[in-house]
Amino acid sequence: MSEFELDARIARDSDLVTALDLCQLRIQNDSRWPWLVMVPQRSGMTEIFDLSPAEQVLLSVEVNRVAAALKTVTGATKINVGALGNIVRQLHVHVIARFEGDPNWPGPIWGFGQSVTYEEQQKQDFLNKLVEALS
């Protein structure tokens, strides 16, 4: 089995928050939505069913843990979870907090407008709360 390597596009568009048992937890560099990306650290995976049954369970547990923490920290109206990968084929799961009245509510976030980079302090404050909620 080859060593795990993060897709360059995911690396470019997000920052590492922490490593969980299976996944890298990353924050997407777009402050319009609290938007996390979870990447199972397994080589050659493009679909959830590519993971072993035990890894599928662990992915589900980690996604639910992150989604619950995101809901707690943000008070979001809805937490959207999706394993989309039409362009970036490496298996990754998006966990996004949505609010009534946010940019493009209730429509999808993909392809909407231009991303807005976090101010560093804003990002750090959010990540500190998130990591605390995950502990």
TORDO-24209 format. One record per residue: residue in one letter; x, y, z of N, C-alpha, C in turn. Coordinates in Angstrom, 1 decimal. Layout:
<rs>
 code     nu     nv     nw    cau    cav    caw     cu     cv     cw
    A      X      Y      Z      X      Y      Z      X      Y      Z
...
</rs>
This chain:
<rs>
 code     nu     nv     nw    cau    cav    caw     cu     cv     cw
    M    0.8   -1.2    0.0    0.0    0.0    0.0    0.9    1.2    0.0
    S    0.6    2.2   -0.9    1.4    3.4   -1.0    1.0    4.4    0.2
    E    1.9    5.3    0.4    1.8    6.3    1.5    0.7    7.3    1.1
    F   -0.1    7.7    2.1   -1.1    8.7    1.9   -0.5   10.0    1.4
    E   -1.1   10.6    0.4   -0.7   11.9   -0.1   -2.0   12.8   -0.3
    L   -2.0   13.9    0.3   -3.2   14.8    0.1   -3.2   15.4   -1.3
    D   -4.4   15.4   -1.9   -4.6   16.1   -3.2   -4.2   17.5   -3.1
    A   -3.4   18.0   -4.1   -2.9   19.3   -4.1   -4.0   20.4   -4.0
    R   -5.1   20.1   -4.6   -6.2   21.1   -4.6   -6.8   21.3   -3.2
    I   -6.9   20.1   -2.5   -7.4   20.2   -1.1   -6.4   20.9   -0.3
    A   -5.1   20.6   -0.5   -4.1   21.3    0.3   -4.1   22.8    0.0
    R   -4.3   23.2   -1.2   -4.3   24.6   -1.6   -5.5   25.4   -1.0
    D   -6.6   24.7   -0.9   -7.9   25.4   -0.6   -8.3   25.3    0.9
    S   -7.4   24.6    1.7   -7.8   24.3    3.1   -6.6   24.3    4.0
    D   -6.8   24.4    5.3   -5.7   24.3    6.2   -6.0   23.2    7.2
    L   -4.9   22.5    7.6   -5.1   21.4    8.6   -5.5   22.0   10.0
    V   -6.5   21.3   10.5   -7.0   21.7   11.9   -6.4   20.7   12.9
    T   -6.6   19.4   12.6   -6.1   18.3   13.4   -6.2   17.0   12.7
    A   -5.5   16.0   13.2   -5.7   14.7   12.7   -6.5   13.9   13.6
    L   -7.5   13.2   13.1   -8.4   12.3   13.9   -7.8   10.9   13.7
    D   -8.5    9.9   14.2   -8.0    8.5   14.0   -7.9    8.1   12.6
    L   -8.9    8.5   11.8   -8.9    8.2   10.3   -8.6    9.4    9.4
    C   -9.2   10.5    9.8   -9.3   11.6    8.9   -8.4   12.8    9.3
    Q   -7.9   13.5    8.3   -7.4   14.8    8.5   -8.7   15.7    8.6
    L   -8.8   16.6    9.6   -9.8   17.6    9.7   -9.2   18.9    9.2
    R   -9.8   19.5    8.2   -9.3   20.7    7.5  -10.4   21.8    7.5
    I  -10.0   23.0    7.5  -10.9   24.1    7.3  -10.7   24.7    6.0
    Q  -11.9   24.8    5.3  -11.8   25.4    3.9  -11.6   26.9    4.0
    N  -10.8   27.4    3.1  -10.4   28.9    3.2  -11.5   29.7    2.6
    D  -12.6   29.7    3.2  -13.8   30.5    2.7  -14.6   30.9    3.9
    S  -14.6   32.1    4.4  -15.2   32.5    5.6  -16.7   32.7    5.5
    R  -17.3   32.6    4.3  -18.7   32.8    4.1  -19.5   31.8    4.8
    W  -19.0   30.6    5.0  -19.6   29.5    5.7  -18.6   28.8    6.6
    P  -18.9   28.4    7.8  -18.0   27.5    8.5  -18.0   26.2    7.8
    W  -16.9   25.9    7.1  -16.8   24.8    6.2  -15.6   23.9    6.4
    L  -15.9   22.7    6.8  -14.8   21.8    7.2  -14.7   20.7    6.1
    V  -13.5   20.1    5.9  -13.3   19.1    5.0  -12.6   17.9    5.8
    M  -13.1   16.7    5.6  -12.5   15.6    6.3  -12.0   14.6    5.2
    V  -10.7   14.3    5.3  -10.0   13.5    4.3   -9.5   12.2    5.0
    P  -10.1   11.0    4.7   -9.5    9.8    5.3   -8.1    9.6    4.8
    Q   -7.2    9.4    5.7   -5.8    9.3    5.4   -5.5    7.8    4.9
    R   -6.0    7.5    3.7   -5.8    6.2    3.0   -5.5    6.5    1.6
    S   -4.6    5.9    1.0   -4.2    6.1   -0.4   -5.2    5.5   -1.3
    G   -5.4    6.1   -2.5   -6.2    5.6   -3.5   -7.7    5.5   -3.3
    M   -8.2    6.1   -2.3   -9.6    6.1   -2.0  -10.4    7.2   -2.7
    T  -11.4    6.8   -3.5  -12.3    7.8   -4.1  -13.7    7.7   -3.7
    E  -14.1    6.6   -3.1  -15.5    6.4   -2.7  -15.5    5.9   -1.2
    I  -16.6    6.1   -0.5  -16.7    5.6    0.9  -16.6    4.1    0.8
    F  -17.2    3.5   -0.2  -17.2    2.0   -0.2  -15.8    1.4   -0.5
    D  -14.9    2.3   -0.9  -13.5    1.8   -1.0  -12.8    1.5    0.3
    L  -13.3    2.2    1.4  -12.8    1.9    2.7  -13.2    0.5    3.2
    S  -12.5    0.0    4.1  -12.9   -1.3    4.7  -14.2   -1.0    5.5
    P  -14.9   -2.1    5.8  -16.1   -1.9    6.7  -15.8   -1.2    8.0
    A  -14.7   -1.6    8.6  -14.3   -0.9    9.9  -14.0    0.6    9.7
    E  -13.3    0.9    8.6  -13.0    2.3    8.3  -14.3    3.1    7.9
    Q  -15.2    2.5    7.3  -16.5    3.1    7.0  -17.2    3.5    8.3
    V  -17.2    2.6    9.3  -17.8    2.9   10.6  -17.1    4.1   11.2
    L  -15.7    4.0   11.2  -14.9    5.1   11.8  -15.2    6.4   11.2
    L  -15.3    6.4    9.8  -15.6    7.6    9.1  -16.9    8.2    9.6
    S  -17.9    7.4    9.7  -19.2    7.8   10.1  -19.2    8.4   11.5
    V  -18.5    7.8   12.4  -18.3    8.2   13.8  -17.6    9.6   13.8
    E  -16.5    9.7   13.0  -15.8   11.0   13.0  -16.6   12.1   12.4
    V  -17.3   11.8   11.3  -18.1   12.8   10.6  -19.2   13.3   11.6
    N  -19.9   12.4   12.3  -20.9   12.8   13.2  -20.4   13.6   14.4
    R  -19.2   13.2   14.9  -18.5   14.0   15.9  -18.2   15.4   15.5
    V  -17.6   15.5   14.3  -17.3   16.9   13.8  -18.6   17.7   13.5
    A  -19.6   17.1   12.9  -20.8   17.8   12.6  -21.5   18.3   13.9
    A  -21.5   17.5   14.9  -22.1   17.9   16.2  -21.3   19.0   16.8
    A  -20.0   18.9   16.8  -19.2   20.0   17.3  -19.4   21.3   16.5
    L  -19.5   21.2   15.2  -19.7   22.4   14.4  -21.1   23.0   14.7
    K  -22.1   22.2   14.9  -23.4   22.7   15.3  -23.4   23.4   16.6
    T  -22.7   22.8   17.6  -22.5   23.4   18.9  -21.8   24.8   18.9
    V  -20.7   24.8   18.1  -19.9   26.1   18.0  -20.6   27.2   17.3
    T  -21.4   26.8   16.2  -21.9   27.8   15.4  -23.4   28.1   15.6
    G  -24.1   27.2   16.2  -25.6   27.3   16.3  -26.3   27.3   15.0
    A  -25.7   26.7   14.0  -26.2   26.7   12.6  -27.7   26.2   12.6
    T  -28.4   26.7   11.6  -29.7   26.2   11.3  -29.7   24.8   10.8
    K  -28.6   24.4   10.0  -28.5   23.1    9.4  -27.0   22.8    9.2
    I  -26.7   21.6    9.4  -25.3   21.1    9.1  -25.4   20.2    7.8
    N  -24.8   20.6    6.7  -24.8   19.8    5.5  -23.5   19.0    5.5
    V  -23.7   17.7    5.1  -22.6   16.7    5.0  -22.7   16.1    3.7
    G  -21.6   16.1    2.9  -21.6   15.5    1.6  -20.2   15.0    1.2
    A  -20.2   13.9    0.5  -19.0   13.3    0.0  -19.1   13.5   -1.5
    L  -18.8   14.7   -2.0  -18.8   15.0   -3.4  -17.3   15.0   -3.9
    G  -17.1   14.6   -5.1  -15.8   14.6   -5.6  -15.7   14.5   -7.1
    N  -16.5   15.3   -7.8  -16.5   15.2   -9.3  -15.2   15.7   -9.9
    I  -14.6   16.7   -9.3  -13.4   17.3   -9.8  -12.2   16.7   -8.9
    V  -12.3   16.9   -7.6  -11.2   16.3   -6.7  -11.7   14.9   -6.4
    R  -11.0   14.0   -7.0  -11.5   12.6   -6.8  -11.1   11.9   -5.5
    Q  -10.1   12.5   -4.8   -9.7   11.9   -3.5  -10.9   11.9   -2.6
    L  -11.1   10.8   -1.9  -12.2   10.8   -1.0  -12.1   11.8    0.1
    H  -13.1   12.7    0.2  -13.2   13.7    1.2  -14.7   14.0    1.5
    V  -15.0   14.4    2.7  -16.3   14.7    3.1  -16.4   16.2    3.6
    H  -17.4   16.9    3.0  -17.6   18.3    3.4  -18.6   18.3    4.6
    V  -18.3   19.1    5.6  -19.2   19.4    6.7  -19.3   20.9    6.8
    I  -20.6   21.4    6.5  -20.8   22.8    6.3  -21.9   23.3    7.2
    A  -21.7   24.4    8.0  -22.7   25.0    8.7  -23.5   26.0    7.9
    R  -24.8   25.9    7.8  -25.6   26.8    7.1  -26.6   27.5    8.0
    F  -26.9   28.8    7.6  -27.8   29.6    8.4  -28.8   30.3    7.4
    E  -30.0   30.4    7.9  -31.0   31.2    7.1  -30.4   32.6    6.9
    G  -30.4   33.0    5.7  -29.9   34.3    5.3  -28.4   34.4    5.0
    D  -27.7   33.2    5.1  -26.3   33.2    4.7  -26.2   33.4    3.2
    P  -25.0   33.7    2.7  -24.9   33.9    1.2  -25.4   32.6    0.5
    N  -26.4   32.8   -0.4  -27.0   31.8   -1.2  -28.0   30.9   -0.5
    W  -28.4   31.2    0.7  -29.4   30.4    1.4  -30.7   30.4    0.6
    P  -31.3   29.3    0.4  -31.0   27.9    0.8  -30.3   27.1   -0.3
    G  -29.8   27.8   -1.3  -29.1   27.2   -2.4  -27.8   26.6   -2.0
    P  -27.2   25.8   -2.9  -25.9   25.2   -2.7  -24.8   26.2   -2.6
    I  -23.7   25.8   -1.9  -22.5   26.7   -1.8  -21.6   26.6   -3.0
    W  -21.6   25.5   -3.7  -20.6   25.3   -4.8  -20.9   26.2   -5.9
    G  -19.8   26.8   -6.4  -19.9   27.7   -7.5  -20.6   29.0   -7.3
    F  -20.9   29.4   -6.1  -21.6   30.6   -5.8  -20.6   31.7   -5.4
    G  -20.5   32.8   -6.1  -19.7   33.9   -5.8  -18.3   33.6   -5.7
    Q  -17.6   34.5   -5.0  -16.1   34.4   -4.8  -15.9   34.1   -3.3
    S  -14.9   33.2   -3.1  -14.6   32.9   -1.7  -14.0   34.2   -1.0
    V  -14.2   34.2    0.3  -13.8   35.3    1.2  -12.8   34.7    2.2
    T  -11.5   35.1    2.1  -10.5   34.6    3.0  -10.8   35.0    4.4
    Y  -10.5   34.1    5.4  -10.7   34.4    6.8   -9.6   35.5    7.2
    E  -10.0   36.3    8.1   -9.0   37.1    8.8   -8.4   36.2    9.8
    E   -7.1   36.2   10.0   -6.4   35.2   10.8   -7.0   35.1   12.2
    Q   -7.3   36.2   12.9   -7.8   36.1   14.3   -9.2   35.5   14.3
    Q  -10.0   35.8   13.3  -11.4   35.2   13.2  -11.3   33.7   13.0
    K  -10.3   33.2   12.2  -10.1   31.8   11.9   -9.6   31.1   13.2
    Q   -8.7   31.7   13.9   -8.1   31.1   15.1   -9.2   31.0   16.2
    D  -10.0   32.1   16.3  -11.1   32.0   17.4  -12.0   30.9   17.1
    F  -12.4   30.8   15.8  -13.4   29.7   15.4  -12.7   28.3   15.7
    L  -11.5   28.2   15.3  -10.8   26.8   15.4  -10.6   26.5   16.9
    N  -10.3   27.5   17.7  -10.1   27.2   19.1  -11.4   26.7   19.7
    K  -12.5   27.3   19.4  -13.8   26.8   19.9  -14.1   25.4   19.3
    L  -13.8   25.2   18.1  -14.1   23.9   17.4  -13.3   22.8   18.1
    V  -12.0   23.0   18.3  -11.1   22.0   18.9  -11.6   21.7   20.3
    E  -12.0   22.8   21.0  -12.5   22.6   22.4  -13.8   21.7   22.4
    A  -14.7   22.0   21.4  -15.9   21.2   21.3  -15.7   19.8   20.9
    L  -14.6   19.5   20.2  -14.2   18.1   19.8  -13.6   17.4   21.0
    S  -13.1   18.1   22.0  -12.4   17.4   23.1  -13.3   16.7   24.1
</rs>
